[in-house]
Amino acid sequence: MSKKNKYEGEDLLKVCVELLSDKHVFNLQAFDVRGVSSITDFFLIGSVNNDRQMKAAGGNLTRQLKKQGIKPFHKDGEMQNSWIVLDYLDCIVHLFLPEERERFNLEKLWKGCDFEIEIQEQKSESD
């Protein structure tokens, strides 16, 4: 990439957390996989209650980062699906509907790599 991103690594993770927690994404969990994974530094996993929230959260994250000159390297899944992946190289974001998150259980895959994230006001499932 010729142009250096404004946010990389942990800074990018923090921006993603902030943007997602503002859009009804709950149960956000980050994993620091530096030295464990060769594809990224951080995984961020969050849940939404429905496809409308999925579209709003994923769309907002994409738009806000694009304003900063940061575009996803790869997107998988449609914004109205039960699981989308937004790959920003240093941080890969997974958004799930709760039943899909439970089914795939990515947290188990990265057990022991938990990374503490600070969330101003995290939304609950009832919001």
C-alpha positions, 0 to 999 in steps of 0.5 A: 500500500503506497499511502500509510493508513491513519490507523493501524494495529491496536489503533485501528482496533480501538476505532472499530470498537468505538464505531461498532459500539455506537451501532447496537453491536454488543458483546464485543470481544477482541483477540490479540493474535500477533505472533499466533496468526500470520493473517492479522494482528487482531480479531474483533467479534461482535453480535447484533440482534437482526439483519437491520442492525447488521447492515447499519453496523457494517455499513457505518464501520465501512463508511467511517473508515473510508472517510479516513482513507481506510478501505477493507481489503476484503468483505465476505457476506452481505450486510443482511446476512447472519455473519459478515467479515470485514478484513482491514488487514491489521484487524479482521471484524466479524459481526454475527447474529447471536445464534450464528456466533454461538454456532461458529464459536470463534472465541474458542479458536482464539482462547488465550488471546483475549485482548482487553478493550475499553468500551464507553457504553456497550449496548446490551441485547435488549437495546 
